[in-house]
Amino acid sequence: MAFNINDQQTLLYFYDLPTNVTSIKIASLVKEKCGIELEIKPQIRRDVGRYFYTAIVKITDQEKFNLAKEKLKYPAFPKDEEGKKIVECRVLPFDKEFMGPYKSKL
């Protein structure tokens, strides 16, 4: 299922993700930190101009979205399979200007 611009009020934008992150790892993190089961699979993208990946997560319930927005500001993911190197990513409410030529807003 694709996200559209009308969903903007309930989308979280994860950026600076390590390259080994999967949608399952993101969903697990959201459940662990916030107690929220995602109804829609996170979309992960690779920006050719950056080393890290980004992801968009939709949380349909506004109350749960607000909780996630507060609890997921700087979550951490293991960078390597052994979990020795940790990478903190950043999470913000989605803004269409984070994409494409507007990414300088980050």
C-alpha positions in Angstrom: 0.0 0.0 0.0 1.4 3.4 -1.0 1.2 6.5 1.2 -0.2 9.6 -0.3 0.2 13.3 0.6 -3.2 13.3 2.4 -1.8 10.9 5.0 0.8 13.5 6.0 -0.8 14.1 9.5 -0.1 10.4 10.5 3.2 9.7 8.8 6.6 9.5 10.6 9.8 10.0 8.6 12.8 8.0 9.8 16.1 9.2 8.4 19.8 8.3 8.8 18.9 4.6 9.1 21.7 2.0 8.8 21.7 0.0 5.6 20.8 -3.2 7.3 17.4 -2.0 8.7 14.3 -3.8 7.5 10.6 -2.9 7.8 10.4 -5.7 10.4 13.1 -4.1 12.5 11.3 -0.8 12.3 7.9 -2.3 13.2 9.6 -4.1 16.2 11.1 -0.9 17.4 7.8 0.9 17.3 6.1 -1.9 19.2 9.0 -2.1 21.8 9.2 1.7 22.4 5.5 2.7 22.1 3.5 -0.5 22.3 2.0 0.2 18.9 1.4 -2.6 16.3 1.8 -1.1 12.8 -1.1 -1.9 10.5 0.8 -0.9 7.4 4.3 -2.1 6.5 6.9 0.7 6.7 8.4 1.9 3.3 12.1 2.0 3.2 14.0 4.0 0.6 17.5 4.6 -0.4 18.5 8.2 -1.3 21.2 8.0 -3.9 22.8 11.2 -2.6 23.2 9.8 0.9 24.7 6.8 2.5 21.9 6.1 4.9 18.3 4.8 4.2 15.1 6.5 5.1 11.7 5.1 5.9 8.1 6.3 6.1 5.8 4.8 8.8 2.1 5.3 8.9 0.2 5.2 12.2 -3.5 5.6 11.4 -4.7 6.4 14.9 -4.0 10.1 15.8 -3.5 9.4 19.5 -1.0 6.6 18.8 0.7 8.8 16.2 1.2 11.5 18.9 2.6 9.0 21.3 5.0 7.6 18.7 6.1 11.1 17.7 7.1 11.8 21.3 8.8 8.5 22.1 10.7 7.9 18.8 12.7 11.1 18.4 16.2 9.4 18.4 15.8 5.6 18.3 18.8 3.4 17.8 19.4 0.4 15.5 22.4 -1.9 15.4 24.6 -1.1 12.4 26.2 -4.5 12.3 24.8 -8.0 12.7 26.5 -8.6 16.1 24.9 -5.4 17.5 28.3 -3.9 18.4 27.9 -0.7 16.5 24.8 1.3 17.2 23.4 4.0 14.9 20.9 6.6 16.2 18.4 7.6 13.6 16.1 10.6 13.7 12.3 10.5 13.5 10.1 13.5 12.7 6.5 14.0 11.6 6.6 13.6 7.8 7.0 16.8 5.7 6.9 16.5 1.9 9.9 18.9 1.8 12.1 16.2 3.3 12.0 14.5 -0.1 13.7 15.3 -3.4 15.1 18.7 -4.0 13.8 20.0 -0.6 15.9 17.7 1.5 18.1 20.6 2.5 15.4 21.3 5.1 16.7 18.4 7.1 
